[in-house]
Amino acid sequence: MIVGAAILAGGRVLACARSAPPEVAGMYEFPGGKVEPGESEVAALVRECAEELAVRVEIGERVGRDVRMAHGRSVLKVYTARLLHGDEPRALEHSAMRWLSAAELDTVTWLPADAPIVAALRPLLLATTP
């Protein structure tokens, strides 16, 4: 199981550019990673956000549907998240980060597994635009 965080703030979502492996470097994704044995999806996301972005987050609702990963062995589940305590994300494992509004979602190249989530996220962003 792979989990991702759609971190929302001010009507925008955080998109992170992969730094590796070479075939996907520069493509954007939602931060997250593997759920470890005995770990809940929410606990995995809190841990991954701390490891990848040095932030504390509160996990919210699911976004979109389960997405089968390209190799077929894993499923991606994405949840909304919000930053806590005024934390500001830092790109510890990504080559770049961008805050995207609903209108800007198509200005980056998303990983194929994240594309269905982007489509499901658009109405959420439009509903929360200040």
C-alpha positions as a Markdown table, in Angstrom:
| # | Residue | x | y | z |
|---|---|---|---|---|
| 1 | Met | 0.0 | 0.0 | 0.0 |
| 2 | Ile | 1.3 | 3.5 | -1.0 |
| 3 | Val | -0.2 | 6.6 | 0.6 |
| 4 | Gly | 0.0 | 10.2 | -0.5 |
| 5 | Ala | -0.8 | 13.5 | 1.1 |
| 6 | Ala | -2.7 | 16.3 | -0.8 |
| 7 | Ile | -1.5 | 19.1 | 1.5 |
| 8 | Leu | -3.9 | 21.9 | 1.1 |
| 9 | Ala | -3.4 | 25.6 | 2.1 |
| 10 | Gly | -5.1 | 28.7 | 0.9 |
| 11 | Gly | -7.0 | 27.0 | -1.9 |
| 12 | Arg | -3.7 | 25.4 | -3.2 |
| 13 | Val | -2.1 | 22.0 | -3.1 |
| 14 | Leu | 1.5 | 21.1 | -2.6 |
| 15 | Ala | 3.1 | 19.3 | -5.6 |
| 16 | Cys | 6.6 | 17.8 | -5.2 |
| 17 | Ala | 9.0 | 16.9 | -8.1 |
| 18 | Arg | 10.7 | 13.5 | -7.9 |
| 19 | Ser | 14.5 | 13.6 | -7.9 |
| 20 | Ala | 14.8 | 9.9 | -8.7 |
| 21 | Pro | 14.7 | 7.4 | -10.3 |
| 22 | Pro | 15.9 | 8.9 | -13.6 |
| 23 | Glu | 12.8 | 7.8 | -15.6 |
| 24 | Val | 10.5 | 9.9 | -13.4 |
| 25 | Ala | 12.8 | 12.6 | -12.2 |
| 26 | Gly | 11.2 | 16.0 | -12.6 |
| 27 | Met | 7.7 | 14.6 | -12.6 |
| 28 | Tyr | 5.3 | 15.7 | -9.9 |
| 29 | Glu | 3.6 | 13.7 | -7.1 |
| 30 | Phe | 1.9 | 14.0 | -3.8 |
| 31 | Pro | 4.4 | 13.4 | -1.0 |
| 32 | Gly | 4.0 | 10.0 | 0.8 |
| 33 | Gly | 5.3 | 6.5 | 0.5 |
| 34 | Lys | 4.9 | 2.9 | 1.7 |
| 35 | Val | 2.8 | 1.9 | 4.6 |
| 36 | Glu | 5.1 | -0.2 | 6.9 |
| 37 | Pro | 3.9 | -3.5 | 8.5 |
| 38 | Gly | 1.7 | -2.8 | 11.5 |
| 39 | Glu | 1.4 | 0.9 | 10.6 |
| 40 | Ser | -2.0 | 2.6 | 9.8 |
| 41 | Glu | -2.4 | 4.6 | 6.6 |
| 42 | Val | -2.7 | 7.8 | 8.6 |
| 43 | Ala | 0.4 | 7.1 | 10.7 |
| 44 | Ala | 2.4 | 6.3 | 7.5 |
| 45 | Leu | 1.4 | 9.7 | 6.0 |
| 46 | Val | 2.3 | 11.6 | 9.1 |
| 47 | Arg | 5.7 | 9.8 | 9.2 |
| 48 | Glu | 6.4 | 10.3 | 5.4 |
| 49 | Cys | 5.5 | 14.0 | 5.6 |
| 50 | Ala | 7.9 | 14.5 | 8.5 |
| 51 | Glu | 10.7 | 12.6 | 6.7 |
| 52 | Glu | 10.2 | 14.1 | 3.2 |
| 53 | Leu | 9.1 | 17.7 | 4.1 |
| 54 | Ala | 10.0 | 18.2 | 7.8 |
| 55 | Val | 6.3 | 19.2 | 8.5 |
| 56 | Arg | 3.6 | 18.0 | 10.9 |
| 57 | Val | 0.3 | 17.4 | 9.3 |
| 58 | Glu | -3.3 | 16.5 | 10.2 |
| 59 | Ile | -4.7 | 14.0 | 7.8 |
| 60 | Gly | -8.2 | 14.5 | 6.5 |
| 61 | Glu | -10.6 | 12.8 | 4.0 |
| 62 | Arg | -9.7 | 10.5 | 1.1 |
| 63 | Val | -9.3 | 12.1 | -2.3 |
| 64 | Gly | -10.5 | 10.1 | -5.4 |
| 65 | Arg | -10.4 | 6.4 | -5.7 |
| 66 | Asp | -7.7 | 3.7 | -5.2 |
| 67 | Val | -5.2 | 3.9 | -8.0 |
| 68 | Arg | -3.4 | 0.7 | -9.1 |
| 69 | Met | 0.3 | 1.4 | -9.5 |
| 70 | Ala | 1.9 | 0.8 | -12.9 |
| 71 | His | 3.6 | -2.5 | -11.8 |
| 72 | Gly | 0.3 | -3.7 | -10.4 |
| 73 | Arg | 1.6 | -4.8 | -7.0 |
| 74 | Ser | 0.6 | -1.7 | -5.0 |
| 75 | Val | -2.4 | 0.6 | -4.6 |
| 76 | Leu | -2.1 | 4.3 | -4.1 |
| 77 | Lys | -4.5 | 6.0 | -1.7 |
| 78 | Val | -4.4 | 9.8 | -1.3 |
| 79 | Tyr | -5.7 | 11.8 | 1.7 |
| 80 | Thr | -6.1 | 15.5 | 2.2 |
| 81 | Ala | -3.8 | 17.0 | 4.8 |
| 82 | Arg | -3.2 | 20.3 | 6.4 |
| 83 | Leu | 0.0 | 21.8 | 7.9 |
| 84 | Leu | 0.1 | 22.2 | 11.7 |
| 85 | His | 1.8 | 24.7 | 13.9 |
| 86 | Gly | 2.8 | 27.0 | 11.0 |
| 87 | Asp | 5.2 | 24.4 | 9.6 |
| 88 | Glu | 6.6 | 25.3 | 6.1 |
| 89 | Pro | 7.5 | 22.3 | 3.9 |
| 90 | Arg | 11.1 | 21.9 | 2.8 |
| 91 | Ala | 12.2 | 19.7 | -0.1 |
| 92 | Leu | 14.4 | 17.2 | 1.7 |
| 93 | Glu | 13.8 | 14.4 | -0.8 |
| 94 | His | 12.4 | 16.2 | -3.8 |
| 95 | Ser | 14.1 | 18.4 | -6.4 |
| 96 | Ala | 11.3 | 21.1 | -6.3 |
| 97 | Met | 8.0 | 22.0 | -4.7 |
| 98 | Arg | 5.2 | 24.1 | -6.0 |
| 99 | Trp | 1.9 | 25.3 | -4.5 |
| 100 | Leu | -0.8 | 24.9 | -7.2 |
| 101 | Ser | -4.3 | 26.4 | -7.5 |
| 102 | Ala | -7.0 | 24.5 | -9.4 |
| 103 | Ala | -6.2 | 26.6 | -12.5 |
| 104 | Glu | -2.5 | 25.6 | -12.2 |
| 105 | Leu | -2.8 | 21.8 | -11.7 |
| 106 | Asp | -2.1 | 21.2 | -15.4 |
| 107 | Thr | 1.1 | 23.3 | -15.4 |
| 108 | Val | 3.3 | 20.4 | -14.2 |
| 109 | Thr | 3.7 | 16.9 | -15.4 |
| 110 | Trp | 2.2 | 14.5 | -12.9 |
| 111 | Leu | 3.2 | 10.9 | -12.4 |
| 112 | Pro | 0.6 | 8.7 | -14.1 |
| 113 | Ala | -0.6 | 7.2 | -10.8 |
| 114 | Asp | -1.3 | 10.7 | -9.4 |
| 115 | Ala | -3.2 | 12.0 | -12.5 |
| 116 | Pro | -6.6 | 10.5 | -11.4 |
| 117 | Ile | -6.2 | 12.1 | -8.0 |
| 118 | Val | -5.4 | 15.5 | -9.6 |
| 119 | Ala | -8.8 | 15.3 | -11.4 |
| 120 | Ala | -10.6 | 14.4 | -8.2 |
| 121 | Leu | -8.8 | 17.2 | -6.3 |
| 122 | Arg | -9.8 | 20.0 | -8.7 |
| 123 | Pro | -13.3 | 20.5 | -7.4 |
| 124 | Leu | -12.0 | 20.4 | -3.8 |
| 125 | Leu | -9.6 | 23.3 | -4.6 |
| 126 | Leu | -12.3 | 25.3 | -6.4 |
| 127 | Ala | -14.6 | 24.9 | -3.4 |
| 128 | Thr | -11.9 | 26.2 | -0.9 |
| 129 | Thr | -10.4 | 29.0 | -3.0 |
| 130 | Pro | -10.4 | 32.2 | -0.8 |
